[in-house]
C-alpha cells in the first residue's frame, strides 16, 4: 500500500473478511503513520459465506478501509465511517 502512494497514487482500498480484519487494521495503521494527510473511510458489513460440503452458509464480517490523500474521494457526510488525517508522530519518515 505504501508503494502505491510512493508511485503517485492517491487512493488505496484495503478489504478483509473474518479473522483477517485485525491484520487489515494493522496494515492501515502502519500506512497512516508513514503517509501524511490520509483520510480514512470504514465500511463494515456481514456477508454470507458458504460452508464447504454443506448447503448452508454463515454470516462473516467484511470490512473495507479506503485511504486517500484526496478528501473528496468518498462522501464525508457519513461521519460514522470517516476519520480525518492524523498528524505524523515525531521522527516519522513521510513518503515523498
Wavefront OBJ file of the C-alpha trace (Angstrom):
o trace
v 0.000 0.000 0.000
v 2.803 2.414 0.836
v 4.435 1.784 -2.555
v 1.222 2.830 -4.325
v 1.397 6.220 -2.619
v 5.129 6.442 -3.429
v 4.293 5.989 -7.126
v 1.872 8.910 -7.042
v -1.407 7.151 -6.309
v -3.885 8.956 -4.115
v -6.225 6.141 -3.004
v -5.836 2.605 -1.625
v -8.666 0.247 -0.650
v -7.947 -2.468 1.933
v -10.521 -5.274 2.207
v -10.661 -8.175 4.638
v -13.075 -10.810 5.887
v -13.403 -12.597 9.215
v -10.223 -13.197 11.193
v -8.111 -11.230 8.693
v -9.728 -7.932 9.737
v -7.254 -7.376 12.598
v -4.335 -7.688 10.140
v -6.080 -5.270 7.786
v -6.390 -2.720 10.588
v -2.700 -3.188 11.477
v -1.668 -2.535 7.854
v -3.925 0.521 7.782
v -2.346 1.979 10.926
v 1.180 1.405 9.574
v 0.303 3.159 6.312
v -1.320 6.085 8.146
v 1.873 6.602 10.147
v 4.043 6.641 7.012
v 1.891 8.647 4.589
v 0.828 12.153 5.681
v -2.668 13.603 5.308
v -4.569 10.354 4.738
v -8.327 10.475 5.058
v -9.922 7.171 6.114
v -13.370 5.747 5.396
v -14.521 2.488 7.027
v -17.369 0.241 5.979
v -18.366 -2.863 7.926
v -20.983 -5.358 6.815
v -21.955 -9.007 7.160
v -21.814 -11.355 4.221
v -22.934 -14.909 3.770
v -20.166 -17.455 3.283
v -20.861 -20.985 2.068
v -19.667 -23.778 4.328
v -17.628 -26.416 2.457
v -19.531 -29.583 1.668
v -22.803 -28.220 3.022
v -25.749 -26.341 1.601
v -25.819 -23.882 4.485
v -23.972 -20.628 4.961
v -22.860 -18.447 7.848
v -22.506 -14.717 8.291
v -18.967 -13.374 8.268
v -17.851 -9.814 8.981
v -16.444 -7.958 5.977
v -14.584 -4.653 6.261
v -13.388 -2.184 3.655
v -10.991 0.635 4.552
v -10.392 3.359 1.977
v -7.309 5.546 2.493
v -6.825 8.633 0.355
v -4.874 11.863 0.240
v -7.843 13.330 -1.653
v -10.615 14.319 0.796
v -13.240 14.216 -1.971
v -12.823 10.563 -2.974
v -15.804 9.496 -0.877
v -18.693 11.188 0.844
v -17.531 12.693 4.146
v -21.070 13.402 5.331
v -21.341 9.899 6.802
v -19.243 10.633 9.862
v -19.831 7.146 11.282
v -17.152 5.742 8.979
v -14.921 8.765 8.351
v -11.659 9.503 10.169
v -9.745 12.721 9.410
v -5.965 12.676 8.878
v -3.783 12.212 11.948
v -0.516 14.097 12.401
v 2.643 12.070 11.814
v 4.426 11.071 15.026
v 7.675 12.921 15.804
v 10.622 11.470 13.893
v 8.465 9.505 11.449
v 9.679 9.420 7.860
v 6.928 10.533 5.474
v 6.549 9.037 2.000
v 7.584 11.596 -0.630
l 1 2 3 4 5 6 7 8 9 10 11 12 13 14 15 16 17 18 19 20 21 22 23 24 25 26 27 28 29 30 31 32 33 34 35 36 37 38 39 40 41 42 43 44 45 46 47 48 49 50 51 52 53 54 55 56 57 58 59 60 61 62 63 64 65 66 67 68 69 70 71 72 73 74 75 76 77 78 79 80 81 82 83 84 85 86 87 88 89 90 91 92 93 94 95 96
